[in-house]
Amino acid sequence: MEITIHGRGIELPAQAWDYLTKKLRRLDRHLSSQAQAIVEVARSAARSADDRLVVQVTISSNGTLLRGEQSGADVYTAIDAVAGVLDRQIERYKSRLNRRGRTGLSRMLADTAETEVAEAEPVEEPQQIVRTKQFLVEPMLPDDAAAQMELLGHDFYVFLNTATGRLAVIYRRRDGDYGLLDPQIP
């Protein structure tokens, strides 16, 4: 696994780099050899001493994206927490694939960039588009799209539905179930 570590406003000691690399290497047993991990370590302005350091890890393996973010009082606590989150995500995803008769993370076809939703601030002027994000839309079944959405931790996911051949959006409903938007062109 190729690991890239960025410290935002913080200088990580060599021991922390080694510890982080060791923790992420343990996930290698689940991932392909071409997996890439991007790690961001930053200080947060949290009032609580237990949430001062934030570690965010995004792993891309054969087009599947996994993301975890955890905070802690020190960098080691945050690293342990985010490694645990990612390990549980991988295990949950693998068990879901095995129940469907598939094996390995490479079965997931989705390769997407994260979609970010900016919080709306009350302003008197009309709202503007402040960011445009482009991403690849891969063909997959709605169940696979729901799994990818859960792995990313998002509330919605845009994909090309292989059953219909049309662009679709799967989203999480307030009751915890999923909804599927299947637009029809007149």
C-alpha positions in Angstrom: 0.0 0.0 0.0 1.3 3.5 -0.9 0.8 5.8 2.0 0.9 9.6 1.8 0.8 11.6 5.0 0.0 15.3 5.2 0.2 17.3 8.4 -1.9 20.5 8.4 -0.6 22.9 10.9 1.2 20.1 12.8 4.6 18.5 12.6 4.5 14.8 13.2 7.4 13.1 15.0 9.1 10.2 13.2 7.7 7.8 15.8 4.1 8.9 14.9 4.8 8.4 11.2 6.1 4.9 11.9 3.2 4.1 14.1 0.7 5.3 11.5 2.4 3.3 8.8 2.4 0.2 10.9 -1.3 0.5 11.7 -2.3 1.0 8.1 -0.1 -1.8 6.9 -2.3 -4.2 9.0 -5.1 -3.4 6.6 -3.0 -4.6 3.6 -4.3 -8.2 4.2 -7.7 -7.0 3.0 -6.7 -4.7 0.2 -5.0 -5.0 -3.2 -1.3 -4.3 -3.6 -2.2 -1.1 -5.6 -4.1 0.4 -2.7 -3.3 4.0 -1.9 -3.9 5.8 1.4 -4.0 9.5 1.9 -3.7 10.5 5.6 -4.3 14.0 6.9 -3.4 15.0 10.4 -4.7 18.3 11.7 -5.2 20.2 14.9 -8.8 21.0 15.7 -10.2 24.0 17.5 -12.3 21.8 19.7 -12.9 22.8 23.3 -12.6 19.3 24.5 -9.0 18.1 25.1 -10.0 14.7 23.9 -10.8 16.0 20.4 -7.7 18.2 19.7 -6.1 16.1 17.0 -8.0 14.8 13.9 -6.7 12.0 11.7 -8.5 11.4 8.4 -7.7 8.5 6.1 -9.0 7.9 2.6 -8.0 4.6 1.0 -8.5 3.8 -2.7 -8.2 0.1 -3.6 -9.3 -1.1 -7.1 -11.7 1.8 -7.4 -13.3 1.3 -3.9 -13.0 4.2 -1.6 -12.9 3.8 2.2 -12.8 6.9 4.5 -12.4 7.2 8.2 -12.0 10.3 10.4 -11.4 10.2 14.2 -10.2 12.6 16.8 -8.2 12.1 20.0 -6.3 13.8 22.7 -3.0 12.8 21.0 -2.0 11.5 17.6 -1.7 7.9 18.8 -5.2 7.7 20.2 -6.6 9.2 16.9 -4.6 6.8 14.8 -5.8 3.8 16.8 -9.4 5.0 16.5 -9.3 5.6 12.7 -7.6 2.2 12.1 -10.3 0.5 14.0 -13.0 2.3 12.0 -11.4 1.3 8.7 -10.9 -2.3 9.8 -14.6 -2.5 10.8 -15.7 -1.0 7.4 -13.6 -3.5 5.5 -14.9 -6.4 7.5 -18.5 -5.3 7.1 -18.1 -4.8 3.4 -16.3 -8.2 2.9 -19.1 -10.0 4.8 -21.7 -8.3 2.7 -20.0 -9.4 -0.5 -19.6 -12.9 0.8 -23.3 -13.1 1.6 -24.0 -12.2 -2.0 -21.5 -14.8 -3.3 -18.8 -12.4 -4.3 -15.3 -12.2 -2.9 -12.7 -9.5 -2.5 -12.8 -5.7 -2.6 -12.0 -5.7 -6.3 -15.6 -6.6 -7.2 -16.8 -3.1 -6.4 -16.7 -1.0 -9.6 -17.2 2.4 -8.1 -14.5 4.9 -8.5 -15.8 8.3 -7.4 -14.5 11.4 -5.8 -16.1 12.5 -2.6 -19.0 14.9 -2.9 -18.9 17.6 -0.4 -22.0 19.6 0.7 -21.3 23.0 2.1 -23.3 24.2 5.0 -25.7 26.9 4.1 -25.1 30.2 5.9 -27.9 32.7 6.2 -27.2 35.5 3.8 -29.4 38.2 2.3 -28.1 37.7 -1.3 -29.2 34.9 -3.5 -27.3 31.6 -3.0 -24.5 31.0 -5.4 -22.7 27.9 -6.6 -19.4 28.1 -4.8 -17.9 24.8 -5.8 -18.2 22.5 -8.7 -17.0 18.9 -8.4 -16.6 16.5 -11.3 -16.3 12.7 -10.8 -16.5 9.5 -12.7 -19.9 7.8 -12.7 -19.4 4.0 -12.9 -22.0 1.4 -13.8 -23.3 -0.7 -10.9 -26.4 -2.2 -9.3 -28.3 -0.2 -6.7 -27.2 -2.6 -3.9 -23.5 -2.0 -4.9 -24.2 1.8 -4.9 -25.7 1.6 -1.4 -22.6 -0.3 -0.2 -20.3 2.3 -1.7 -22.3 5.1 -0.2 -22.0 3.5 3.3 -18.2 3.1 2.8 -17.9 6.7 2.0 -20.2 7.8 4.9 -22.3 10.0 2.6 -26.1 10.5 2.5 -26.4 10.0 -1.2 -24.5 8.5 -4.1 -24.7 9.1 -7.9 -24.2 6.1 -10.2 -25.0 4.6 -13.6 -27.7 1.9 -12.9 -26.7 -1.2 -14.9 -30.3 -2.5 -14.7 -31.8 0.6 -16.5 -28.8 2.1 -18.2 -29.6 5.5 -16.7 -28.1 7.8 -14.2 -29.5 7.3 -10.7 -29.1 8.5 -7.2 -29.4 6.4 -4.1 -29.9 8.2 -0.8 -30.5 7.5 2.9 -34.0 8.2 4.1 -34.7 9.6 7.6 -36.1 6.3 8.7 -32.8 4.6 7.9 -33.9 2.9 4.7 -32.6 3.8 1.2 -34.4 5.6 -1.6 -33.6 5.4 -5.3 -34.1 8.4 -7.6 -34.5 7.1 -11.2 -35.0 10.2 -13.4 -37.1 9.8 -16.6 -36.5 12.0 -19.6 -39.6 13.1 -21.4 
